[in-house]
Amino acid sequence: MAQTVTLIPGDGIGPDLTDSVKEVIGALDVGIEWEIAEAGEAVMDREGTPLPESVLESIRRNKVAIKGPLTTPVGTGFRSVNVALRKELDLYANIRPSLSLPGIETPHENIDLIIYRENTEDLYAGVEHMVGKHAAESIKIITREGTERICRMAFERSKEQGRKHITVIHKANIMKFTDGLFRDVFFEVSKDYENDFEEIDDRIVDNMAMQLVTKPNLYDVLVCPNLYGDILSDLCAGLTGGLGVAPGANIGEEIAVFEPVHGSAPKYAGQNRANPLATLLSAKEMLIHLGQSEAADRMQTGIEAALKNPETRTKDLGGSAGTKEFTQAIISNL
């Protein structure tokens, strides 16, 4: 049966990247049909909102979406569409794999990390206000329910994947109530999985940052509150080549939205210069989610073969290929 997936092209280079996804997925012949839904800066003037209700309706109907990067104004303008999607669709888990790839020079080899980031609470809940004229206050929200569901997802998926080491990240030595609750709930949930993992432990977030920079191969799965997960996932992306190679997924109980985590780079739009790798790797994660693991493996094989040849890597990865040439190289290696 055909699977309909909502596709949000995004802003800037987004359409270039999602065109690459459509070509590679089409070559895999897995029966995916696309329902295009426009969101972001491109529809703001026309619709009066960067996130029309029709986009949310499409995602709710299809249950799965993939999107290109969307522009978020800094300091002024509309709020992040990415954050709005997570809240509206209750996409409580942000999953960020970091995997070493051939042909990309990095400080460490054989990185295979995955971060489970709670996606709806913490300081990102948006509960902030001015206190008088010269001070501002933001409220950090951690709940037992929100923490338990991200922890349980991390344990369940890690168990299915055969991973053996899972670590909770916190700053409970200072924020004893909020981060203390996150840590405590993690270890409560862990009691149901003690026989499935070789190591279940915790790290204070600043120490974890140092550990990841110096000896990342000691770690496997990290479970984080929203803010720490946001920061550490970018650090982990840096271990494997940067945001241009970093896939992402936002998962809820029924709905999943897959996306690259880098920006929209509008100055490169339509110039055949954008690196589609992060979007393609996000699409690979989407295939796994849809039960198309064999196709996902073929896609990974094609990507790795294209990366091994400097002539088919994009310029930001030390090669000479454009977006279209890199895409075609992957397809020819499927």
HELIX and SHEET records of a PDB file:
HELIX    1   1 GLY A   14  LEU A   28  1                                  15    
HELIX    2   2 GLU A   41  GLU A   47  1                                   7    
HELIX    3   3 GLU A   53  ASN A   62  1                                  10    
HELIX    4   4 VAL A   81  GLU A   88  1                                   8    
HELIX    5   5 LEU A  123  ALA A  125  5                                   3    
HELIX    6   6 ARG A  144  GLU A  160  1                                  17    
HELIX    7   7 THR A  178  SER A  190  1                                  13    
HELIX    8   8 LYS A  191  TYR A  193  5                                   3    
HELIX    9   9 VAL A  205  THR A  214  1                                  10    
HELIX   10  10 PRO A  216  LEU A  218  5                                   3    
HELIX   11  11 ASN A  226  LEU A  239  1                                  14    
HELIX   12  12 LEU A  243  VAL A  245  5                                   3    
HELIX   13  13 PRO A  266  TYR A  268  5                                   3    
HELIX   14  14 LEU A  277  HIS A  289  1                                  13    
HELIX   15  15 SER A  293  LYS A  308  1                                  16    
HELIX   16  16 PRO A  310  THR A  312  5                                   3    
HELIX   17  17 LYS A  315  LEU A  317  5                                   3    
HELIX   18  18 THR A  323  SER A  332  1                                  10    
SHEET    1   A10 ILE A  32  ILE A  36  0                                        
SHEET    2   A10 GLN A   3  ILE A   8  1                                        
SHEET    3   A10 VAL A  64  LYS A  67  1                                        
SHEET    4   A10 ALA A 256  PRO A 260  1                                        
SHEET    5   A10 PRO A 247  ILE A 251 -1                                        
SHEET    6   A10 ALA A  93  LEU A  99 -1                                        
SHEET    7   A10 ASP A 112  GLU A 118 -1                                        
SHEET    8   A10 VAL A 221  CYS A 224  1                                        
SHEET    9   A10 HIS A 165  HIS A 170  1                                        
SHEET   10   A10 GLU A 199  ILE A 204  1                                        
SHEET    1   B 2 GLU A 128  MET A 130  0                                        
SHEET    2   B 2 ALA A 136  SER A 138 -1                                        
END                                                                             
